[in-house]
Amino acid sequence: MTKVALITGVAGGIGKATAELFQAKGWCTIGVDRELDLKLDSISHYICADISDDQAVAQIVEEVHQKEGQLDTLINNAAISICKPVLETEIGEWDSIMSINLRSAFLLSQSAYPLLRKTQGSMVNVSSVHAIVTSVNIAAYAASKGGLVAFTRALPIEWAKDKIRVNAILPGAVDTAMLDAGLMRGHLSGANLNQLKQNLAQKTVIGKIGKPQEIAQAILFLADNNQSSFMTGQSIVVDG
């Protein structure tokens, strides 16, 4: 039987790469994002929705149930980042980050639980290295990702009896549009985007910025019950 993956933030670099990898491995991929006319060959079914809205989340999961009748893994990947000092961050901006980056994982876990219980499936939360080691002008994002790590530790304790595994990955610098947008916040030296990326790459042991495909491999590992069956409640750093 074909396994079904629900991937949020599928229009972004990591989400798209994850959908492509899962499809290549024979999974049915259902992608969620806010773009109206997104067309990706790697998605079996696309749902345009706001995952911070509880009613929209319930409709997403119901659509998965109607279309596929099962769900084997939930990938909470969608995220936004607003790079500002804390004193300049508006309440609405803080709330928006928390709603999309953290609240959505809570909402989706509640709605998807009955389907995941039937398949004894898995959930993978895409957090960030900023949850444990961060820098200037990104406090709201770091707080949301730290909350996601804590949620990843707590939820599997409740779900272990149902044989649902919950894990997280914490990507470091990955070559995506979100990384580009945050490189000018003052934590690196360089006159242009390429120089900033080179500076950032030199801070890693491996000496490079990660690729979305490399993060997708880690997500697949945690999602697949055959590969990571003895892991739950774990947060794996993938940062070079």
Biotite code that builds the C-alpha atoms (Angstrom):
import biotite.structure as struc

atoms = struc.array([
    struc.Atom([0.000, 0.000, 0.000], chain_id="A", res_id=1, res_name="MET", atom_name="CA", element="C"),
    struc.Atom([1.302, 3.449, -0.934], chain_id="A", res_id=2, res_name="THR", atom_name="CA", element="C"),
    struc.Atom([2.181, 5.630, 2.042], chain_id="A", res_id=3, res_name="LYS", atom_name="CA", element="C"),
    struc.Atom([0.764, 9.153, 2.265], chain_id="A", res_id=4, res_name="VAL", atom_name="CA", element="C"),
    struc.Atom([2.693, 12.241, 3.422], chain_id="A", res_id=5, res_name="ALA", atom_name="CA", element="C"),
    struc.Atom([1.175, 15.631, 4.236], chain_id="A", res_id=6, res_name="LEU", atom_name="CA", element="C"),
    struc.Atom([3.787, 18.376, 3.842], chain_id="A", res_id=7, res_name="ILE", atom_name="CA", element="C"),
    struc.Atom([3.167, 21.997, 4.821], chain_id="A", res_id=8, res_name="THR", atom_name="CA", element="C"),
    struc.Atom([5.108, 24.887, 3.322], chain_id="A", res_id=9, res_name="GLY", atom_name="CA", element="C"),
    struc.Atom([5.536, 22.873, 0.149], chain_id="A", res_id=10, res_name="VAL", atom_name="CA", element="C"),
    struc.Atom([6.243, 25.927, -2.032], chain_id="A", res_id=11, res_name="ALA", atom_name="CA", element="C"),
    struc.Atom([9.460, 26.712, -0.160], chain_id="A", res_id=12, res_name="GLY", atom_name="CA", element="C"),
    struc.Atom([12.897, 25.228, -0.736], chain_id="A", res_id=13, res_name="GLY", atom_name="CA", element="C"),
    struc.Atom([12.832, 22.519, 1.938], chain_id="A", res_id=14, res_name="ILE", atom_name="CA", element="C"),
    struc.Atom([9.154, 21.704, 1.411], chain_id="A", res_id=15, res_name="GLY", atom_name="CA", element="C"),
    struc.Atom([9.570, 21.310, -2.342], chain_id="A", res_id=16, res_name="LYS", atom_name="CA", element="C"),
    struc.Atom([12.698, 19.185, -1.975], chain_id="A", res_id=17, res_name="ALA", atom_name="CA", element="C"),
    struc.Atom([10.932, 17.004, 0.586], chain_id="A", res_id=18, res_name="THR", atom_name="CA", element="C"),
    struc.Atom([7.950, 16.430, -1.711], chain_id="A", res_id=19, res_name="ALA", atom_name="CA", element="C"),
    struc.Atom([10.289, 15.526, -4.570], chain_id="A", res_id=20, res_name="GLU", atom_name="CA", element="C"),
    struc.Atom([12.202, 13.017, -2.462], chain_id="A", res_id=21, res_name="LEU", atom_name="CA", element="C"),
    struc.Atom([9.117, 11.398, -0.973], chain_id="A", res_id=22, res_name="PHE", atom_name="CA", element="C"),
    struc.Atom([7.558, 11.015, -4.408], chain_id="A", res_id=23, res_name="GLN", atom_name="CA", element="C"),
    struc.Atom([10.779, 9.488, -5.749], chain_id="A", res_id=24, res_name="ALA", atom_name="CA", element="C"),
    struc.Atom([10.600, 6.956, -2.915], chain_id="A", res_id=25, res_name="LYS", atom_name="CA", element="C"),
    struc.Atom([7.058, 5.982, -3.870], chain_id="A", res_id=26, res_name="GLY", atom_name="CA", element="C"),
    struc.Atom([5.037, 8.045, -1.404], chain_id="A", res_id=27, res_name="TRP", atom_name="CA", element="C"),
    struc.Atom([1.833, 9.889, -2.242], chain_id="A", res_id=28, res_name="CYS", atom_name="CA", element="C"),
    struc.Atom([2.560, 13.537, -1.451], chain_id="A", res_id=29, res_name="THR", atom_name="CA", element="C"),
    struc.Atom([-0.081, 16.059, -0.397], chain_id="A", res_id=30, res_name="ILE", atom_name="CA", element="C"),
    struc.Atom([1.271, 19.599, -0.234], chain_id="A", res_id=31, res_name="GLY", atom_name="CA", element="C"),
    struc.Atom([-0.104, 22.610, 1.621], chain_id="A", res_id=32, res_name="VAL", atom_name="CA", element="C"),
    struc.Atom([0.837, 26.259, 1.120], chain_id="A", res_id=33, res_name="ASP", atom_name="CA", element="C"),
    struc.Atom([-0.714, 29.704, 0.704], chain_id="A", res_id=34, res_name="ARG", atom_name="CA", element="C"),
    struc.Atom([0.081, 30.185, -3.003], chain_id="A", res_id=35, res_name="GLU", atom_name="CA", element="C"),
    struc.Atom([-3.091, 30.124, -5.064], chain_id="A", res_id=36, res_name="LEU", atom_name="CA", element="C"),
    struc.Atom([-1.874, 28.462, -8.261], chain_id="A", res_id=37, res_name="ASP", atom_name="CA", element="C"),
    struc.Atom([1.063, 26.331, -7.181], chain_id="A", res_id=38, res_name="LEU", atom_name="CA", element="C"),
    struc.Atom([1.890, 23.550, -9.627], chain_id="A", res_id=39, res_name="LYS", atom_name="CA", element="C"),
    struc.Atom([4.607, 21.053, -8.755], chain_id="A", res_id=40, res_name="LEU", atom_name="CA", element="C"),
    struc.Atom([5.149, 17.718, -10.464], chain_id="A", res_id=41, res_name="ASP", atom_name="CA", element="C"),
    struc.Atom([6.232, 16.258, -7.125], chain_id="A", res_id=42, res_name="SER", atom_name="CA", element="C"),
    struc.Atom([2.825, 16.809, -5.491], chain_id="A", res_id=43, res_name="ILE", atom_name="CA", element="C"),
    struc.Atom([0.031, 14.282, -5.894], chain_id="A", res_id=44, res_name="SER", atom_name="CA", element="C"),
    struc.Atom([-2.509, 16.745, -4.514], chain_id="A", res_id=45, res_name="HIS", atom_name="CA", element="C"),
    struc.Atom([-2.211, 20.433, -3.587], chain_id="A", res_id=46, res_name="TYR", atom_name="CA", element="C"),
    struc.Atom([-4.225, 22.263, -0.932], chain_id="A", res_id=47, res_name="ILE", atom_name="CA", element="C"),
    struc.Atom([-4.135, 26.060, -0.753], chain_id="A", res_id=48, res_name="CYS", atom_name="CA", element="C"),
    struc.Atom([-4.786, 26.984, 2.865], chain_id="A", res_id=49, res_name="ALA", atom_name="CA", element="C"),
    struc.Atom([-3.714, 29.067, 5.867], chain_id="A", res_id=50, res_name="ASP", atom_name="CA", element="C"),
    struc.Atom([-2.412, 26.577, 8.422], chain_id="A", res_id=51, res_name="ILE", atom_name="CA", element="C"),
    struc.Atom([-2.669, 29.102, 11.260], chain_id="A", res_id=52, res_name="SER", atom_name="CA", element="C"),
    struc.Atom([-6.481, 28.962, 10.932], chain_id="A", res_id=53, res_name="ASP", atom_name="CA", element="C"),
    struc.Atom([-8.055, 26.155, 12.961], chain_id="A", res_id=54, res_name="ASP", atom_name="CA", element="C"),
    struc.Atom([-11.003, 25.721, 10.604], chain_id="A", res_id=55, res_name="GLN", atom_name="CA", element="C"),
    struc.Atom([-8.691, 25.586, 7.579], chain_id="A", res_id=56, res_name="ALA", atom_name="CA", element="C"),
    struc.Atom([-6.567, 22.935, 9.289], chain_id="A", res_id=57, res_name="VAL", atom_name="CA", element="C"),
    struc.Atom([-9.618, 20.777, 9.981], chain_id="A", res_id=58, res_name="ALA", atom_name="CA", element="C"),
    struc.Atom([-10.587, 21.077, 6.299], chain_id="A", res_id=59, res_name="GLN", atom_name="CA", element="C"),
    struc.Atom([-7.065, 20.111, 5.190], chain_id="A", res_id=60, res_name="ILE", atom_name="CA", element="C"),
    struc.Atom([-7.124, 16.900, 7.183], chain_id="A", res_id=61, res_name="VAL", atom_name="CA", element="C"),
    struc.Atom([-10.664, 16.095, 6.060], chain_id="A", res_id=62, res_name="GLU", atom_name="CA", element="C"),
    struc.Atom([-9.557, 16.548, 2.445], chain_id="A", res_id=63, res_name="GLU", atom_name="CA", element="C"),
    struc.Atom([-6.669, 14.156, 3.029], chain_id="A", res_id=64, res_name="VAL", atom_name="CA", element="C"),
    struc.Atom([-9.110, 11.658, 4.483], chain_id="A", res_id=65, res_name="HIS", atom_name="CA", element="C"),
    struc.Atom([-11.510, 12.010, 1.554], chain_id="A", res_id=66, res_name="GLN", atom_name="CA", element="C"),
    struc.Atom([-8.814, 11.909, -1.138], chain_id="A", res_id=67, res_name="LYS", atom_name="CA", element="C"),
    struc.Atom([-6.523, 9.198, 0.211], chain_id="A", res_id=68, res_name="GLU", atom_name="CA", element="C"),
    struc.Atom([-8.270, 7.599, 3.195], chain_id="A", res_id=69, res_name="GLY", atom_name="CA", element="C"),
    struc.Atom([-5.063, 7.479, 5.216], chain_id="A", res_id=70, res_name="GLN", atom_name="CA", element="C"),
    struc.Atom([-2.105, 9.486, 6.479], chain_id="A", res_id=71, res_name="LEU", atom_name="CA", element="C"),
    struc.Atom([1.262, 7.945, 7.297], chain_id="A", res_id=72, res_name="ASP", atom_name="CA", element="C"),
    struc.Atom([3.293, 11.028, 8.128], chain_id="A", res_id=73, res_name="THR", atom_name="CA", element="C"),
    struc.Atom([2.715, 14.706, 8.868], chain_id="A", res_id=74, res_name="LEU", atom_name="CA", element="C"),
    struc.Atom([5.596, 17.045, 8.028], chain_id="A", res_id=75, res_name="ILE", atom_name="CA", element="C"),
    struc.Atom([5.192, 20.397, 9.802], chain_id="A", res_id=76, res_name="ASN", atom_name="CA", element="C"),
    struc.Atom([7.566, 22.416, 7.641], chain_id="A", res_id=77, res_name="ASN", atom_name="CA", element="C"),
    struc.Atom([5.816, 25.748, 6.979], chain_id="A", res_id=78, res_name="ALA", atom_name="CA", element="C"),
    struc.Atom([7.435, 28.777, 8.578], chain_id="A", res_id=79, res_name="ALA", atom_name="CA", element="C"),
    struc.Atom([7.982, 32.494, 8.264], chain_id="A", res_id=80, res_name="ILE", atom_name="CA", element="C"),
    struc.Atom([10.663, 34.754, 9.671], chain_id="A", res_id=81, res_name="SER", atom_name="CA", element="C"),
    struc.Atom([10.585, 38.482, 10.407], chain_id="A", res_id=82, res_name="ILE", atom_name="CA", element="C"),
    struc.Atom([14.073, 39.749, 11.168], chain_id="A", res_id=83, res_name="CYS", atom_name="CA", element="C"),
    struc.Atom([13.842, 42.640, 13.617], chain_id="A", res_id=84, res_name="LYS", atom_name="CA", element="C"),
    struc.Atom([15.222, 43.601, 17.015], chain_id="A", res_id=85, res_name="PRO", atom_name="CA", element="C"),
    struc.Atom([12.858, 42.671, 19.828], chain_id="A", res_id=86, res_name="VAL", atom_name="CA", element="C"),
    struc.Atom([12.164, 46.318, 20.631], chain_id="A", res_id=87, res_name="LEU", atom_name="CA", element="C"),
    struc.Atom([11.043, 46.937, 17.049], chain_id="A", res_id=88, res_name="GLU", atom_name="CA", element="C"),
    struc.Atom([8.947, 43.784, 16.678], chain_id="A", res_id=89, res_name="THR", atom_name="CA", element="C"),
    struc.Atom([5.224, 44.530, 16.617], chain_id="A", res_id=90, res_name="GLU", atom_name="CA", element="C"),
    struc.Atom([2.755, 42.371, 18.497], chain_id="A", res_id=91, res_name="ILE", atom_name="CA", element="C"),
    struc.Atom([1.060, 41.391, 15.242], chain_id="A", res_id=92, res_name="GLY", atom_name="CA", element="C"),
    struc.Atom([4.387, 40.265, 13.767], chain_id="A", res_id=93, res_name="GLU", atom_name="CA", element="C"),
    struc.Atom([5.179, 38.191, 16.855], chain_id="A", res_id=94, res_name="TRP", atom_name="CA", element="C"),
    struc.Atom([1.730, 36.590, 16.777], chain_id="A", res_id=95, res_name="ASP", atom_name="CA", element="C"),
    struc.Atom([1.987, 35.838, 13.057], chain_id="A", res_id=96, res_name="SER", atom_name="CA", element="C"),
    struc.Atom([5.290, 34.024, 13.515], chain_id="A", res_id=97, res_name="ILE", atom_name="CA", element="C"),
    struc.Atom([3.952, 32.015, 16.440], chain_id="A", res_id=98, res_name="MET", atom_name="CA", element="C"),
    struc.Atom([0.747, 31.160, 14.581], chain_id="A", res_id=99, res_name="SER", atom_name="CA", element="C"),
    struc.Atom([2.463, 29.803, 11.483], chain_id="A", res_id=100, res_name="ILE", atom_name="CA", element="C"),
    struc.Atom([5.621, 28.326, 12.983], chain_id="A", res_id=101, res_name="ASN", atom_name="CA", element="C"),
    struc.Atom([4.244, 26.822, 16.193], chain_id="A", res_id=102, res_name="LEU", atom_name="CA", element="C"),
    struc.Atom([0.467, 27.015, 16.540], chain_id="A", res_id=103, res_name="ARG", atom_name="CA", element="C"),
    struc.Atom([-0.030, 25.271, 13.198], chain_id="A", res_id=104, res_name="SER", atom_name="CA", element="C"),
    struc.Atom([1.863, 22.201, 14.424], chain_id="A", res_id=105, res_name="ALA", atom_name="CA", element="C"),
    struc.Atom([-0.459, 22.021, 17.423], chain_id="A", res_id=106, res_name="PHE", atom_name="CA", element="C"),
    struc.Atom([-3.563, 22.406, 15.263], chain_id="A", res_id=107, res_name="LEU", atom_name="CA", element="C"),
    struc.Atom([-2.444, 19.874, 12.664], chain_id="A", res_id=108, res_name="LEU", atom_name="CA", element="C"),
    struc.Atom([-1.410, 17.333, 15.275], chain_id="A", res_id=109, res_name="SER", atom_name="CA", element="C"),
    struc.Atom([-4.857, 17.487, 16.859], chain_id="A", res_id=110, res_name="GLN", atom_name="CA", element="C"),
    struc.Atom([-6.690, 17.153, 13.555], chain_id="A", res_id=111, res_name="SER", atom_name="CA", element="C"),
    struc.Atom([-4.399, 14.508, 12.065], chain_id="A", res_id=112, res_name="ALA", atom_name="CA", element="C"),
    struc.Atom([-4.229, 12.334, 15.183], chain_id="A", res_id=113, res_name="TYR", atom_name="CA", element="C"),
    struc.Atom([-7.098, 9.954, 14.231], chain_id="A", res_id=114, res_name="PRO", atom_name="CA", element="C"),
    struc.Atom([-5.515, 9.242, 10.832], chain_id="A", res_id=115, res_name="LEU", atom_name="CA", element="C"),
    struc.Atom([-2.013, 8.812, 12.262], chain_id="A", res_id=116, res_name="LEU", atom_name="CA", element="C"),
    struc.Atom([-3.330, 6.492, 14.968], chain_id="A", res_id=117, res_name="ARG", atom_name="CA", element="C"),
    struc.Atom([-4.830, 4.177, 12.343], chain_id="A", res_id=118, res_name="LYS", atom_name="CA", element="C"),
    struc.Atom([-1.541, 3.875, 10.437], chain_id="A", res_id=119, res_name="THR", atom_name="CA", element="C"),
    struc.Atom([0.709, 4.059, 13.523], chain_id="A", res_id=120, res_name="GLN", atom_name="CA", element="C"),
    struc.Atom([2.346, 6.873, 11.609], chain_id="A", res_id=121, res_name="GLY", atom_name="CA", element="C"),
    struc.Atom([4.828, 9.609, 12.346], chain_id="A", res_id=122, res_name="SER", atom_name="CA", element="C"),
    struc.Atom([5.163, 13.358, 12.627], chain_id="A", res_id=123, res_name="MET", atom_name="CA", element="C"),
    struc.Atom([8.265, 15.363, 11.759], chain_id="A", res_id=124, res_name="VAL", atom_name="CA", element="C"),
    struc.Atom([8.568, 18.963, 12.910], chain_id="A", res_id=125, res_name="ASN", atom_name="CA", element="C"),
    struc.Atom([10.997, 21.143, 10.998], chain_id="A", res_id=126, res_name="VAL", atom_name="CA", element="C"),
    struc.Atom([12.468, 23.369, 13.681], chain_id="A", res_id=127, res_name="SER", atom_name="CA", element="C"),
    struc.Atom([15.763, 25.259, 13.317], chain_id="A", res_id=128, res_name="SER", atom_name="CA", element="C"),
    struc.Atom([19.231, 25.446, 14.798], chain_id="A", res_id=129, res_name="VAL", atom_name="CA", element="C"),
    struc.Atom([18.037, 28.851, 16.067], chain_id="A", res_id=130, res_name="HIS", atom_name="CA", element="C"),
    struc.Atom([16.127, 26.896, 18.714], chain_id="A", res_id=131, res_name="ALA", atom_name="CA", element="C"),
    struc.Atom([19.434, 26.193, 20.470], chain_id="A", res_id=132, res_name="ILE", atom_name="CA", element="C"),
    struc.Atom([22.078, 28.576, 19.023], chain_id="A", res_id=133, res_name="VAL", atom_name="CA", element="C"),
    struc.Atom([20.932, 31.855, 17.532], chain_id="A", res_id=134, res_name="THR", atom_name="CA", element="C"),
    struc.Atom([22.037, 35.388, 16.610], chain_id="A", res_id=135, res_name="SER", atom_name="CA", element="C"),
    struc.Atom([20.823, 38.985, 16.538], chain_id="A", res_id=136, res_name="VAL", atom_name="CA", element="C"),
    struc.Atom([17.489, 40.313, 15.300], chain_id="A", res_id=137, res_name="ASN", atom_name="CA", element="C"),
    struc.Atom([15.695, 36.998, 14.976], chain_id="A", res_id=138, res_name="ILE", atom_name="CA", element="C"),
    struc.Atom([14.327, 36.434, 18.481], chain_id="A", res_id=139, res_name="ALA", atom_name="CA", element="C"),
    struc.Atom([10.696, 35.825, 17.521], chain_id="A", res_id=140, res_name="ALA", atom_name="CA", element="C"),
    struc.Atom([11.660, 33.167, 14.986], chain_id="A", res_id=141, res_name="TYR", atom_name="CA", element="C"),
    struc.Atom([14.067, 31.540, 17.461], chain_id="A", res_id=142, res_name="ALA", atom_name="CA", element="C"),
    struc.Atom([11.380, 31.472, 20.152], chain_id="A", res_id=143, res_name="ALA", atom_name="CA", element="C"),
    struc.Atom([8.877, 29.814, 17.808], chain_id="A", res_id=144, res_name="SER", atom_name="CA", element="C"),
    struc.Atom([11.379, 27.156, 16.798], chain_id="A", res_id=145, res_name="LYS", atom_name="CA", element="C"),
    struc.Atom([12.380, 26.574, 20.412], chain_id="A", res_id=146, res_name="GLY", atom_name="CA", element="C"),
    struc.Atom([8.731, 26.020, 21.228], chain_id="A", res_id=147, res_name="GLY", atom_name="CA", element="C"),
    struc.Atom([8.515, 23.477, 18.419], chain_id="A", res_id=148, res_name="LEU", atom_name="CA", element="C"),
    struc.Atom([11.401, 21.516, 19.939], chain_id="A", res_id=149, res_name="VAL", atom_name="CA", element="C"),
    struc.Atom([9.667, 21.491, 23.330], chain_id="A", res_id=150, res_name="ALA", atom_name="CA", element="C"),
    struc.Atom([6.434, 20.363, 21.672], chain_id="A", res_id=151, res_name="PHE", atom_name="CA", element="C"),
    struc.Atom([8.408, 17.571, 19.983], chain_id="A", res_id=152, res_name="THR", atom_name="CA", element="C"),
    struc.Atom([9.652, 16.361, 23.375], chain_id="A", res_id=153, res_name="ARG", atom_name="CA", element="C"),
    struc.Atom([6.237, 16.469, 25.045], chain_id="A", res_id=154, res_name="ALA", atom_name="CA", element="C"),
    struc.Atom([3.838, 15.130, 22.408], chain_id="A", res_id=155, res_name="LEU", atom_name="CA", element="C"),
    struc.Atom([5.375, 11.666, 21.855], chain_id="A", res_id=156, res_name="PRO", atom_name="CA", element="C"),
    struc.Atom([4.993, 10.920, 25.559], chain_id="A", res_id=157, res_name="ILE", atom_name="CA", element="C"),
    struc.Atom([1.243, 11.202, 25.061], chain_id="A", res_id=158, res_name="GLU", atom_name="CA", element="C"),
    struc.Atom([1.189, 9.409, 21.719], chain_id="A", res_id=159, res_name="TRP", atom_name="CA", element="C"),
    struc.Atom([3.545, 6.513, 22.459], chain_id="A", res_id=160, res_name="ALA", atom_name="CA", element="C"),
    struc.Atom([0.617, 4.308, 23.489], chain_id="A", res_id=161, res_name="LYS", atom_name="CA", element="C"),
    struc.Atom([-0.765, 4.725, 19.954], chain_id="A", res_id=162, res_name="ASP", atom_name="CA", element="C"),
    struc.Atom([2.621, 3.943, 18.373], chain_id="A", res_id=163, res_name="LYS", atom_name="CA", element="C"),
    struc.Atom([2.827, 7.387, 16.740], chain_id="A", res_id=164, res_name="ILE", atom_name="CA", element="C"),
    struc.Atom([6.385, 8.696, 16.620], chain_id="A", res_id=165, res_name="ARG", atom_name="CA", element="C"),
    struc.Atom([7.164, 12.427, 16.802], chain_id="A", res_id=166, res_name="VAL", atom_name="CA", element="C"),
    struc.Atom([10.606, 13.818, 15.988], chain_id="A", res_id=167, res_name="ASN", atom_name="CA", element="C"),
    struc.Atom([12.161, 17.054, 14.761], chain_id="A", res_id=168, res_name="ALA", atom_name="CA", element="C"),
    struc.Atom([15.051, 18.225, 12.666], chain_id="A", res_id=169, res_name="ILE", atom_name="CA", element="C"),
    struc.Atom([16.937, 21.459, 13.305], chain_id="A", res_id=170, res_name="LEU", atom_name="CA", element="C"),
    struc.Atom([18.416, 22.660, 10.009], chain_id="A", res_id=171, res_name="PRO", atom_name="CA", element="C"),
    struc.Atom([21.255, 25.126, 10.028], chain_id="A", res_id=172, res_name="GLY", atom_name="CA", element="C"),
    struc.Atom([22.009, 27.432, 7.103], chain_id="A", res_id=173, res_name="ALA", atom_name="CA", element="C"),
    struc.Atom([20.213, 26.033, 4.049], chain_id="A", res_id=174, res_name="VAL", atom_name="CA", element="C"),
    struc.Atom([20.209, 27.664, 0.610], chain_id="A", res_id=175, res_name="ASP", atom_name="CA", element="C"),
    struc.Atom([16.610, 28.909, 0.480], chain_id="A", res_id=176, res_name="THR", atom_name="CA", element="C"),
    struc.Atom([14.795, 32.188, -0.095], chain_id="A", res_id=177, res_name="ALA", atom_name="CA", element="C"),
    struc.Atom([14.234, 32.494, 3.652], chain_id="A", res_id=178, res_name="MET", atom_name="CA", element="C"),
    struc.Atom([17.983, 32.310, 4.282], chain_id="A", res_id=179, res_name="LEU", atom_name="CA", element="C"),
    struc.Atom([18.625, 35.008, 1.674], chain_id="A", res_id=180, res_name="ASP", atom_name="CA", element="C"),
    struc.Atom([16.014, 37.282, 3.240], chain_id="A", res_id=181, res_name="ALA", atom_name="CA", element="C"),
    struc.Atom([17.646, 37.038, 6.660], chain_id="A", res_id=182, res_name="GLY", atom_name="CA", element="C"),
    struc.Atom([21.292, 37.458, 5.721], chain_id="A", res_id=183, res_name="LEU", atom_name="CA", element="C"),
    struc.Atom([21.197, 41.259, 5.923], chain_id="A", res_id=184, res_name="MET", atom_name="CA", element="C"),
    struc.Atom([20.221, 41.466, 9.604], chain_id="A", res_id=185, res_name="ARG", atom_name="CA", element="C"),
    struc.Atom([23.733, 42.376, 10.771], chain_id="A", res_id=186, res_name="GLY", atom_name="CA", element="C"),
    struc.Atom([25.210, 39.101, 12.080], chain_id="A", res_id=187, res_name="HIS", atom_name="CA", element="C"),
    struc.Atom([27.625, 38.613, 9.160], chain_id="A", res_id=188, res_name="LEU", atom_name="CA", element="C"),
    struc.Atom([30.201, 40.645, 7.268], chain_id="A", res_id=189, res_name="SER", atom_name="CA", element="C"),
    struc.Atom([30.056, 41.057, 3.514], chain_id="A", res_id=190, res_name="GLY", atom_name="CA", element="C"),
    struc.Atom([29.177, 43.601, 0.835], chain_id="A", res_id=191, res_name="ALA", atom_name="CA", element="C"),
    struc.Atom([26.711, 41.433, -1.083], chain_id="A", res_id=192, res_name="ASN", atom_name="CA", element="C"),
    struc.Atom([24.666, 38.254, -0.845], chain_id="A", res_id=193, res_name="LEU", atom_name="CA", element="C"),
    struc.Atom([27.422, 35.995, -2.188], chain_id="A", res_id=194, res_name="ASN", atom_name="CA", element="C"),
    struc.Atom([29.959, 37.317, 0.309], chain_id="A", res_id=195, res_name="GLN", atom_name="CA", element="C"),
    struc.Atom([27.497, 36.917, 3.159], chain_id="A", res_id=196, res_name="LEU", atom_name="CA", element="C"),
    struc.Atom([26.857, 33.300, 2.151], chain_id="A", res_id=197, res_name="LYS", atom_name="CA", element="C"),
    struc.Atom([30.591, 32.612, 1.910], chain_id="A", res_id=198, res_name="GLN", atom_name="CA", element="C"),
    struc.Atom([31.076, 34.063, 5.371], chain_id="A", res_id=199, res_name="ASN", atom_name="CA", element="C"),
    struc.Atom([28.274, 31.920, 6.740], chain_id="A", res_id=200, res_name="LEU", atom_name="CA", element="C"),
    struc.Atom([29.608, 28.781, 5.042], chain_id="A", res_id=201, res_name="ALA", atom_name="CA", element="C"),
    struc.Atom([33.003, 29.301, 6.653], chain_id="A", res_id=202, res_name="GLN", atom_name="CA", element="C"),
    struc.Atom([31.374, 29.116, 10.091], chain_id="A", res_id=203, res_name="LYS", atom_name="CA", element="C"),
    struc.Atom([30.464, 25.458, 9.528], chain_id="A", res_id=204, res_name="THR", atom_name="CA", element="C"),
    struc.Atom([32.837, 22.550, 10.036], chain_id="A", res_id=205, res_name="VAL", atom_name="CA", element="C"),
    struc.Atom([31.974, 21.172, 6.593], chain_id="A", res_id=206, res_name="ILE", atom_name="CA", element="C"),
    struc.Atom([32.571, 24.576, 5.022], chain_id="A", res_id=207, res_name="GLY", atom_name="CA", element="C"),
    struc.Atom([29.372, 24.965, 3.047], chain_id="A", res_id=208, res_name="LYS", atom_name="CA", element="C"),
    struc.Atom([25.728, 25.969, 3.229], chain_id="A", res_id=209, res_name="ILE", atom_name="CA", element="C"),
    struc.Atom([23.296, 23.083, 3.136], chain_id="A", res_id=210, res_name="GLY", atom_name="CA", element="C"),
    struc.Atom([21.006, 22.162, 0.268], chain_id="A", res_id=211, res_name="LYS", atom_name="CA", element="C"),
    struc.Atom([17.251, 21.622, 0.697], chain_id="A", res_id=212, res_name="PRO", atom_name="CA", element="C"),
    struc.Atom([17.713, 18.080, -0.629], chain_id="A", res_id=213, res_name="GLN", atom_name="CA", element="C"),
    struc.Atom([20.028, 17.288, 2.289], chain_id="A", res_id=214, res_name="GLU", atom_name="CA", element="C"),
    struc.Atom([17.378, 18.363, 4.779], chain_id="A", res_id=215, res_name="ILE", atom_name="CA", element="C"),
    struc.Atom([14.775, 16.334, 2.897], chain_id="A", res_id=216, res_name="ALA", atom_name="CA", element="C"),
    struc.Atom([16.857, 13.199, 3.413], chain_id="A", res_id=217, res_name="GLN", atom_name="CA", element="C"),
    struc.Atom([16.801, 13.746, 7.181], chain_id="A", res_id=218, res_name="ALA", atom_name="CA", element="C"),
    struc.Atom([13.038, 14.318, 7.101], chain_id="A", res_id=219, res_name="ILE", atom_name="CA", element="C"),
    struc.Atom([12.492, 11.087, 5.178], chain_id="A", res_id=220, res_name="LEU", atom_name="CA", element="C"),
    struc.Atom([14.635, 9.188, 7.672], chain_id="A", res_id=221, res_name="PHE", atom_name="CA", element="C"),
    struc.Atom([12.538, 10.382, 10.611], chain_id="A", res_id=222, res_name="LEU", atom_name="CA", element="C"),
    struc.Atom([9.226, 9.920, 8.794], chain_id="A", res_id=223, res_name="ALA", atom_name="CA", element="C"),
    struc.Atom([9.886, 6.353, 7.675], chain_id="A", res_id=224, res_name="ASP", atom_name="CA", element="C"),
    struc.Atom([8.955, 3.786, 10.334], chain_id="A", res_id=225, res_name="ASN", atom_name="CA", element="C"),
    struc.Atom([11.376, 1.301, 8.793], chain_id="A", res_id=226, res_name="ASN", atom_name="CA", element="C"),
    struc.Atom([14.388, 3.614, 9.092], chain_id="A", res_id=227, res_name="GLN", atom_name="CA", element="C"),
    struc.Atom([13.814, 5.259, 12.481], chain_id="A", res_id=228, res_name="SER", atom_name="CA", element="C"),
    struc.Atom([11.433, 2.919, 14.276], chain_id="A", res_id=229, res_name="SER", atom_name="CA", element="C"),
    struc.Atom([13.286, 3.201, 17.621], chain_id="A", res_id=230, res_name="PHE", atom_name="CA", element="C"),
    struc.Atom([13.308, 7.010, 17.698], chain_id="A", res_id=231, res_name="MET", atom_name="CA", element="C"),
    struc.Atom([10.725, 9.381, 19.137], chain_id="A", res_id=232, res_name="THR", atom_name="CA", element="C"),
    struc.Atom([10.896, 12.726, 20.904], chain_id="A", res_id=233, res_name="GLY", atom_name="CA", element="C"),
    struc.Atom([14.244, 13.468, 19.300], chain_id="A", res_id=234, res_name="GLN", atom_name="CA", element="C"),
    struc.Atom([15.570, 16.673, 17.725], chain_id="A", res_id=235, res_name="SER", atom_name="CA", element="C"),
    struc.Atom([18.364, 16.108, 15.230], chain_id="A", res_id=236, res_name="ILE", atom_name="CA", element="C"),
    struc.Atom([20.630, 19.007, 14.302], chain_id="A", res_id=237, res_name="VAL", atom_name="CA", element="C"),
    struc.Atom([21.490, 19.074, 10.581], chain_id="A", res_id=238, res_name="VAL", atom_name="CA", element="C"),
    struc.Atom([23.775, 22.079, 10.224], chain_id="A", res_id=239, res_name="ASP", atom_name="CA", element="C"),
    struc.Atom([27.140, 21.038, 8.817], chain_id="A", res_id=240, res_name="GLY", atom_name="CA", element="C"),
])
